[in-house]
Amino acid sequence: YDPKQIPLGEFDAMLDFKTWSKRIIAINCYFTKTATKEKFVVTVYCNNQTGRYEVPGSLVNFSDCATNAIYRIIVSKNERGRIILSKAEITEITK
């Protein structure tokens, strides 16, 4: 899971596992892009108003969401050029 090789765009990805960040209030989500098998990690930050680890406008709370599930996600860059998860919705739970 190379943090420097994160694919951008909208695609399906398997959430393999997640870990609590040691430096900030966030969760590191480790995904595998289903079409290419690329492995990458993105960080989801805590919404201080709600206490949920979610992408704005999404119903997925990454603090208690399913792993080994397929999510339709959008990975993009914010106005400062940082990689962000800008959309997430679960599409399939696998076993």
C-alpha positions, 0 to 999 in steps of 0.5 A, a space after each residue: 500500500 503505497 501512499 505515493 501511488 494513489 489512483 484518482 477518479 471514481 471507481 470500485 475498491 475493496 476496503 481490505 482493512 483500516 487502522 487508527 492514525 497515530 498522529 491525527 484524529 483519523 482512520 487510514 483506509 487500505 483499499 484495493 482497486 477492483 479493476 486493476 488490483 492497485 493497493 492504496 491508502 487514503 485517510 478519512 478524518 473525523 468530522 468534529 461536529 458529528 464525531 463521525 469518520 465520514 466523507 461529507 454527504 456520505 452515509 458511510 462511517 469508517 469507524 464502524 463500516 464493513 471491511 472486505 466490502 466493495 465501495 464506490 469511491 471518488 478519490 480527488 485532490 483538494 484545493 491545497 493539492 492533497 489527496 482526499 476521499 470525496 465520495 464513498 458508498 458501499 456496493 457489495 459485502 463479500 465474505 
